[in-house]
Amino acid sequence: HGGKEGRTLPVASRASQSESKDDSKSNHEDQNPPRKGALEMVLSPGLTPAGALLIPKRLDGLPSEEKEGLRQLEISPRTLAIWERVAERVEKHGGAALAIDYGEEGPIGASLQAIRDHKFVDVLEDPGTSDLSTYVDFGAMRQVVQRRDPTGGGVTSHGPVSQRDLLFGLGIEKRLHTLIDQCETTTQAERVYDACARLVGGDELAEDSAGIGPGMGFRYKAIAIVSKGLGTPAGFETGES
């Protein structure tokens, strides 16, 4: 997690950082100033070895204006390492791999969140008692495959595409009609319809919908790795390869 100069954001006690307060300001400091002794995010003194290795790779190929506009950058080395192993396995044994989660094309800035009892809380409040989550940087995952062999390796990457486009490409509309035809009551049919609406809808469902919660159709994305020669997977016709 780095700023424009590539410095990372480790965690420290606020009491131990009192003399360097001006250098430790974050985007959230003015909104929720931490109490004395509480944990807070602080900038590292300089560029870390991890930042020096990973930041240039992620920014490679981006337009200059986009690079200059970045103030924060989240990178998940573990995600990239896992996707690299998946690509190796698909290349060796053939087949395909599909990943679906909430995220963006990237680069991703500050998306780290903590959830407790279905509510967002401060990420450093009572460590260990909340679920931590970040958006997936699908562009970084695609770069993993593209860097394996620019001249043409044994696998290709497809996507990301929105979950909405993926499901419509896989025939969710026909499946919806089939399920509704099998419903015995209007209430059952409405529940099936609302469940489908949440899977392919936007952040807010229609006012007349009985569904609860935001739609997942655009926030969730999908990316695929396939063996060379298998063609474009269904649902990925609109995504970049």
Secondary structure, 3 states (H helix, E strand, C coil): CECCCCEECCEEECHHHHHHHHHHCCCCCCCCCCCCCCEEECCCCCECHHHHHHHHHHHCCCCHHHHHHCCCECCCHHHHHHHHHHHHHHHHHCCEEEEEEEEECCCCCCCCEEEECCEEECCCCCCCCCEEECCEEHHHHHHHHHHHCCCCCCEEEEEEEEHHHHHHHCCHHHHHHHHHHHCCCHHHHHHHHHHHHHHHCCCCCCCCCCCCCCCCCCCEEEEEEEECCCCCCCCCCCCCC
